[in-house]
Amino acid sequence: MPVDPRIEMNLQTANDAILIATIAMLLMAIFIIVFVAYYQQKQAQYQIMVKELQERHRQELMAAMFRGQEAERRRLAQDLHDDIGTMLSVAKMTLNQLERHLDRFSPERAQAHKTRQLLDDTLKNVRRISRDLVPTTLERFGLLAALEELVGNANNDLISVQLEWPEKFDVTTPALDVMLYRIVQELTNNAIRHAGATHITIRFFIHENELRLAVLDDGRGFDIDEVVQSKQRGLGLRNIESRLSVVNGHVTFDVAPGRGSQIIVQIPLENPKLVALLT
Amino acid sequence: MRYFTAYLGWTLFRNVVNVWTASEKMNNLLLFNIDLLVRFTLLMAMFYHTFQYPNEKRTVIILLIGFWVLFSIDFFLSNPNLGDLHNHRINRYSFVVESVLMLGLVLRFFLYLVRELPVVNLTRFPMFWICCGLLILHAGTVFLTPFMHYFNVWNNPYNFSTMVKIEHWVEIIKNVAFAIAMAYARRSTY
């Protein structure tokens, strides 16, 4: 059937117009797709950067908090040792002099003797608290010596604590030493006080550019979920996690009620900047 | 992805039946018409599950019901006699409405993608590729479909070859985008 030339022409014009509109729509669609992909990528990168900055800021805050904590402990230990310790020593000396002037078998001398013994005990306690607050051995002789001292103090007739230290182990810094010491102190205390462990092993080793610390005990274990939910009991474990978060480290608890525990701390060693935050 | 897979399955079924009816010289007008309703419903179900907010889900349901109503009216108006293979016009308005709605939903989804950043790597996100395919297809056919469906009958004296070519090209691009989407959906690494 032949088509009217005028209709044919109008149809051709309409055809061209629709083609142009279609091409314009397609170009717009392509532009939208490219824009969405590009913009989303940019936004995602920006979000990642913001998250990294927030994480860095959080780490710096945590590090500052631990630095402040250590400084406060040091001040407290110094006050205890220098002020209270000195005053107790002076009191003890004065009591000694007084004791000498009293009659040997008088009840007053016995009272004075008893008071001197109490003062002796108090002095010992003040020294112990002061030493626990700031491990001077750690500052003077390093982590190994401090841990040996810690193990020595913990060992007795009922409790045996072992320290396994590799021959070549010079990866830590003073700041990291303090952190590791505090973690070992917390875990050992937990094993003795709460788990009732009689054998504790503290093991240090390097594994794939990672410093690892394992604390193993034969205690009665605990329910990790219950402890973490408990505000009071989970404080020590949360403190360990907080300390480790500064250096991107993490802790794994292989624990359950009724059996011994294995707690493994992992600290990556490839980022010295994070460790420097603690200093 | 469940509804999208169903959509692909339906498309395969429709194409196979089309080839078979064409080879047997059977009337497949009903299938052509129903295809629009089925594919639109499946794609709307996909969007319903993709959108996060209740008001968006509600809008999808309202649009779907509205489309069913429009389709029913359009179906009876456009096809007074389904047996007349030579003078029928497949749903004149529903195709255009489908394209406009799909463009709107895809653009809404893109807005959600750039505003809320639900995925880190967009180029590995299957739904992004599905929407790219739908956007290209409907942007390429939104002006063509009314023109073709108004004029196109069996004994057509006019030449629509360029339009048909464009339609085929955007179909091919859509299928490539859908293939990429399926490939990434299998890996699920976005």
Interface residues (C-beta under 8 A of the other chain):
Chain A: M1 P2 V3 E8 L11 A14 N15 I18 L19 A21 T22 M25 L26 M28 A29 I30 I32 I33 V36 A37 Y39 Q40 Q41 Q43 A44 Q47 I48
Chain B: L107 F110 L113 V114 L117 V119 V120 N121 L122 T123 F128 C132 L135 I136 A139 G140 T141 V142 F143 L144 F147 N155 P157 Y158 F160 T162 M163 I166 V170
